[in-house]
Amino acid sequence: MLPKPVATPINTLQGGAFVRAAQDVAPIDFQAVARALGAAGHASDLDQRLAARFARPVAIRAFADRIEATAAALRALGARAGGVCVVSALADPETLAGVAAAGLKAWLVDVDPFSAMFDTAHLRERLPEAPGPLEAIVPAAAHGRAPDMRAWAAFRAETGLPILVDAAGAFDVVIEAPVPVLVSLPAGAGVFVACEDATPVNAIDARPFAGDDGLAAWPGLRQRLCGMAQQLRVLLLDSGVGFQPGWGMSWISPTCALSLPTDDAGAVAWKLQAAGVPASCAVRDRALSADNTPVADRLAASTVVLTLDPNLDILALDHLCDALRDAVA
């Protein structure tokens, strides 16, 4: 059935020009309109294009700010302020800020040494030791590598806890969402939340995304990043550094995490920054509650993270590799 036409006139002709019929009409709440349309099954063009990437039907909404969207998604999942949120000990500052903005207390738990992500078997053993009532779990994808989404769906069914997967850098590989997952848009600004269950997605109260989403440019960007990954592997063949499993071959991200032969990632990152190479390393906020995290501590001390510009030419890559060799030496 077609909707009834709006009875109130929008414009009226006066003196040969169109003018507003009522200047004192309240401004439209576009966020409320977007929520109402989403609840009725009417997705935006961006949401539809994002949903087409997924293997199964999902509800998707794009938001302007990652921290705000993380907090709003946790609230939409029913996480109550004041409780404990289990977070990967290698979670980045934006993830932790989103948890804090939701009024939750982060509890950092150790990761698997191979994937650098939560291991559900280990987490199952540690949950009874949480420093307070558990409200949510936020598994963090490691530098763009995809987590096992079906395993987290099974873990949610087992524990009954809300789960929000933070896969901010994993746009290339996240194609299923049995639990809510947050992913950054490829243009570098904005995020989206996807889930096969539309209820929590439609309940998220956060600013919608507006601007360049980067979807049209992603295929070319991905091709350049994959070529750059292979060049880096050749240039750093005898440097002693290692790459994440599958990076540049089965998946790609502008984030390049390198394992070092030494445990001085902080010093290496500082030297790279001084040489003009965007680099960082994990830094623990000692004010946060944490379980015993020997694996995460070792990985943080021996992993440096580069942010790659896909437009770098071979000379710039040579400079990057020379700087890395000098920093490691």
N, C-alpha and C positions, 0 to 999 in steps of 0.2 A: 504494500500500500504506500502510495506516495505521501510525503508529509504535507500537512496543510500549509498554505502560504501564510507568511507573516502579515498580520493585519496592520501593524503600525508602519506608516510610510517612512522610508529612509531618507529620501530627498524630496523636496517640493520646489516647484518652479516659482520664482519670485523675481520680478524685474528683469526677465530675460536671462537669468542665471540660476544654476542649481545651488541651493543652500541647504544646510542641515535643518530638518524639521524641528528638532528639539536639542538645544545646546546643553541642556542640563541632564541628559541621559548618562547614567553611570557607565564607565568604561567596561568593555568586555573583558571577562576573565578568561584569557585564552588557554591557560593551564586547565581550568575547569572544563572548558569545551573539549580540549584534547583528551582529558580523562573520560568524559562522557562518550566521546566518539570511540575511544579505545574499548570501553566497556561494552559498547554496542557492536564491536567487531570491525570498526572502520579504522584501519591503520593508515598512517601517513605514507607518502611515496617512499621516503627513506626507510621507514620500518618495513615496508613490503620488500624493498630491494635487499635489505639485510636478512630478512626471513628467508629469501630465496637461496641463501648460502647454506641453510641448514638441511640436514638429511631428513628431518621429520618436521611436521607443522609446529611452529612455536609462536608465542606472543613476544613482541619486541617493542621497546620504546627507547629512544635516544635522549640523552641528557647532556646538559652543558658542562657540568663539573663532576669530576670523578669522586671527590671526597663527599660532596653533597649527595650524589647518587648512591654511594655505598651506605651512608647513614640512613637515607630514606628507604633503601631496599631492606636493610636489616629491620627497620621499624615495620615495614610492610609485611615482613615475614613473622611478625609477632614477638621479636626480641624485646624484652623489657629492660628499660634503663636501670642501671645499678647492678646488673648481673654480669657474669663472666662470658667473654667471647674467646674461644680457642682460636689462635692465629699461628701460622707458621713462624718459626723463629727467624726465618729469612725474609719475612714480609717487608715490603718497602714502606717508606714514611707515609705515602698517600693512603695505603691500606690501613695503617694504624691510626691515621688521623680520621678516617671514615668511621672506624670502630669507636673511637673516642667521641666523635660528633653524635653518634647514636646513643651516647650515655652508657656505653658498655666498658667494662674493664678487660683489656687484652691480657691473655695468658699465653705466653709463647711456649710452644712445644717443639721438640726436635723433629728433624726431617730424615728422609732416606738418603744414604750417601750417594746413590747413583742418580736419582731423579732430582734431588735437592727439594723435594716436596714431601708433604705429609704421607706417612705410611699408615693406612687404616688399622692394621694389626697393632702397631705400636700405640696409636692413638687410643684404641679400645682399652689397652692396659692402663693408660695414664688418666683417662677421664675421671675415675673415682678420686683422684688426687687433686682435682681442680680446687683453687682457693676461693670457692664461693659457688653459688647456684649457677648452673650452666644455662645460657640463653641462646647461644648460636655458635656455629663453627664457620670460619672463613679460611678455606684452603687457598693458598696463593700459588699460582702457576710460576714456575721458575724461569724468569727471563724470556718468556714467550713460548715455552714448551707446554704442550697441552696436558692437563691432568686427565685422569681416568674418570670421566663424568658418570659412567654407569656404576662404578665402584662407590662414588659418593652418593648416588641415588639409593644404592643398597644400604649404605651406612646410615643415611637419613631414616630409612624404613626401620632399621635396627634400633637406633637410638631415640628417634622421635624428635631430634633437635633440628631447628632450622639451619640450613646450609646455604651459604652464598659463596660461590666459587669466584675468586678474584683472578681472572685471566686477562688482565689489562693488556699485556703485550702479545697475546696469542691470537690476534685476528686471523692469522694465516691458517690456523688449524682447528679452531673451535667451530664445530659443525653440528653439535648436538647439545641439548640443554634439558636433560631430565630433572635437574635441579637448577635454580636460578644461577646465571653466570653473568659476570660483568666484564665487558671487553672494550678496549679503547678503539676509537675509529681510526682508520689508517692515515687521515690527514694530520694527526698529531694533536687534535683538540676534540673534546667531547668523548662520551662513552655511550654504550647501550647495554641494556639488561635484557636477556632472553631467557625464556623458560617454556617448557611444553604445557605448563599450567599457567593460564592467563591471569589467575586471581592475584597473585602477589605482584605481577608486573603492572597490572592496572591500578594497584593500590599505592604505587610509588609516588610520593609527592615531592617532586624536584623540578628545577627549571629545565624546560625542554631544550634540546640542542638546536642551534641555528648557525648556518655558515657552511663552509666547504667540508663535506664529509670525507672526501678523498676516495670514494669507491670507484669512480671512473678511472682514476689514475693508478689504482692499486696494481692491476696486472703488469703495467710497465715498470712500476716501482719494484714489484716482486722480482721481476726478471733481472733488473740491475743489481738488486741485493744478492740474489743467488749467484750471479757472476762474480760479484765482489767477494762472496764467501769462498768461492773456489780459488780466487787469486790470493786471498789471505792464507788459506791453507798451504799453498805453494810457497809463499814468501816467508812463512813462519815454520817451515817444515822442520828445521833443526834448532828451533829456538827454545824448546823445552816446554812451551805452553800447549795446553790442550783446549779443544772446543767442546761445547755441549753435544751430546749424541744426537745426530740427525740434523743439526743446524746447518742450513744451506743445502741440504740434500732432500730430506723428507719434509722439512718445514723451514721457515725463515722469519726473522724479525730484525728490525733495525738495531735491536739490542744484541750485542755480542759479548757473551760471558766467557772469559778465558780462565782456565785453571793454571796457576803458576807453579813452578818447581819449588818455590819457597813460600813461607808463611808471612809475607810482608806486603799484603795487598794494599794496605794504607799508604805505605811509602811509594809503591809502584804507581798507584793512582795519582799521588801528589806530583811525582816526577812527570807523568804523562800530561797532567793538566798544565804544568809549567812549560811543556813543549807544545802546547796548543792542541792537545788531543783530548776530546771530551771523555772523561773516565771517572769512575766512582767505585766504591766498595761498600759492603754492608757495614753499618755501624749500629751497635746495640744500644738502645735506650735503657740504661740501667735502672730507671725509675719504674719500668714495667715488670710485672710479675712474670717469672719464667720458670719452667721446669728445668731439669738437668738437660743441657743441650750440647753435648760434646761434638756431635756430627756437624751441626749448624755452625758452631764456633770454629771448627776446623775449615769448613767450606768458606766461611766469611773471611778468614785470615788468608786464604789461598786463592781467592777468586777476584779478578778485577773485571769491571763491566765497562765496555765501550759503547758509545752511541754513534752509530755509523750514518754518515750522510751518503745516500745512494748515488749522489752525483760526483763523488770523488773520482778523480782520474788516477792513472797508474802511478804518476809522480807523487800524488798526495798519499796513496796507499804505501808507497815506498817510505815516505816520511813517517807515516804512522808506525810501520813495522820497525824502522830504525829507532824511533823513540821508545818503542816497547822493548826492543832488545837492550838498549842502554839502560832503561829503567829496571829491567830484570837483572841485568849484570851488576 
